[in-house]
């Protein structure tokens, strides 16, 4: 059904509804019921109710018929040209001499205009929106459609009109006028039903108009036509990939995650390159980011755009607003981590940020993921770095008790630079030689997280603490390592 057809249906239905609705207000409240002779009030009430449920007054029925007549006339005008294109040859359709002459004039004028279009566009090789070529296209359309109205059975004007429509839709597409391109392509596929590319073009224009149901329908039709007309060889694998990918995309835009995933997996089977496989996998991961909650994935894209533009305040606000709509812990953790980093680094909301990361840590503690998992490690690294920095700042304020609390928590799990925490704990607990040695050995086990200077200082500390405990052999080993650092 064409968009014009829908429009006229809608207008006529609205006019009918308004007429009927307005008529109902003509009744005056408080009128005394008229009881016909021989009937009682109960019978009148019951029959009146039944009448209201089954028919309207003769006046309203007459008005409805008039409106329906007007609507039918409008629809006839709208669909007039389509009726010419779908007519069958009948004896009574024979043209008069005048009609034959008029047909010849219209066909000649249309062909002439189309020939000029080809000349202006270098025989179709340069289809840029040249005004002169466009004007000739419109003239060609007018004359060739007139010719078909006179003789809908002549294939020549149909063929030339197909070419004209193709030029016009291309012109409108370049202009971004997708509605006009759709209008032209809908006409074109009535003439030519055996070219899958035409359905593809129509689907792409519907996609640009966000008419996702119609886009899907035409991508599916394009796929069906391509398969059915592949007479001599199997269908083009690249187009099988494209059409299935496009239909999966249409499903996703309709927020139908289940069918989107299913169709995109079919597309992946036809992928010819690693890049195409990667594209599909990335799309699937995007859909599944919050367990198929596609709307959340769209908002998350917006959040990342805000981060790229360094609009951190709006980004944090968007993250907070997104959290209640999330359905999986995985997505919630990702968003909380992102907003915590922004609050800590850019918005000076330190306490709120570290508290968010504590919630993330508690959530992760209830999972089966190991701390060395690539998926979980970034969160632990962020939480550990925040705790370490807060410990350093507390120590600078000489708040040793608070510093110890932050360091102790940061040392309780594996993260990238945990060695720095062990190193700081050695200095903070220097009076307890057993703990100093314990933390020193842990720092050595993770020494890749230390700077060169910190590593040398660690060797010096280990030398001194072992010497003070009378462990001279161990002290000598660390002393030699310290000397190597100085070379």
C-alpha positions, 0 to 999 in steps of 0.5 A: 500500500502506497503512502498516499493511499494510507494518507487518504484512508487516514483522512477519510477515517478521521473525517468520518470519526469526527462527523460521528463524534460531533453528532453525539453532542447534539443530544440535549441532557434532561430530555423526557423519554418519548414512549410510543403507544403500546410500549412501556419504558423498559422495552423502549430503553432496552431496544434503544440500547440495542439500536445504539449497538447495531446501527446509527440514525438514517441521517448519520448513515447518509453522511457516512455514505457521502464521506465513503463516496468521496474517499473512494473517489480520492483513492481512485485518483491516487491509484489511477496510474497503478491501475494502468500499470497492472491492466491486462490486454482486453479487446475493448481497450483498443485505441482510437485514432486520436489516442494513437496520435496522442500516444505517439506525441507523448512517447516521442516527447518522453523519449526526447527528454530522456535522451537529453538526460543521458547526454547531460549525464554522460550516458548515466556515468555522471549522475550528479544532481545537474539541474538541467538533467533533473528538469529533463527527467521530470519532463520525461516522467510526465510524458511517458506516464501520459503515454502509458495512461493512453496505452498501458500495453506498450513495453517501450514507454515502460522501459524508458520510464524505468530508466527515468525513474532510476535517474530520478531516485538517484537524484533525490537520494543524492539530495537526501530527499529520501521520501521522494526517492521512495515515491519514485522507487515504489513506482519503479518496482511496479514496472520492474519486479525482477531486479533485486537492486531496486528493492535494495535501494528502496530498503535503504531509503526507508532505512534512512527515513527510519521506516524499519518495518518497510526497510526490512520487508524490502531487504527481504524481498531483495534477497528473495528476488536475487535467489530466485533469479540466480539461474546459472550460478549460486547467488552472490555471497557478498550480497547474501552477507549484505542482505542478511546483515541489513535485515539484522540491522533493521531488527536491531533498530526495531529493538528486536534483539532476538531476531537481530542476533539470529539474522546477524549470525546467518550473515556471519556465515556468508562473511568473506573476510576477517573484517566482515566477521569482525564487524558482525561480532562487534555488532553482536557484542553491542546488542548483547552489551546489556543482555539484548537491552538495545536501548541501553546500548544506544545510550552507552554510545552517547556516553562514550561520545560525551567522554570523547568530547570531554564533556565529563559533567554531562557524561557522569549525569548520563551514566547515573541516569542509565544505571536504573535501566540496566538489566545485567551486572556486567553492564552496571559494573561497566557504567559504574566504573566509567562514572567513577573514573570521571568523578575521581579524575575530572569532577573532584568527587573523590569520595563518591568515586571510590565508594562506587568502585567499592560497590563494583569490588563487592559485586565482583567478589560475588562472581566466579571471575578470577582476578587475572581475568582480562574482563575483571582486571581493569576494574581492580586496577582502577579501585587499587589505584584510587586506594593507593592514591588516597593512602599517599594523600593521607600519609602526606597529611600525617594521618597514618591510621587512615593511610594504613586503612587504604593501603591495607585494602589495596593490598588485599587483592591483585592489581597491576601496581600492587607492589607499590602498596607493599612498598609503602606498607614497609615504610609505614610499619617499619617498627614491625620487622616481621611485617616489613619482611613479609611485605618486602617479599610480596613487593619483590614478587610483583616488582614489575610494578615498581619504578627503578628507584623504588626497586633499589630502595626496596633492596636497601630496606630488605638489607637493613631489616634482615641485618637488624634481625641478625639474618646476615646471609639474607642481608648480604644477598639483598646488599649485593642486589642493592649494589647492582642497582647503583652500577 
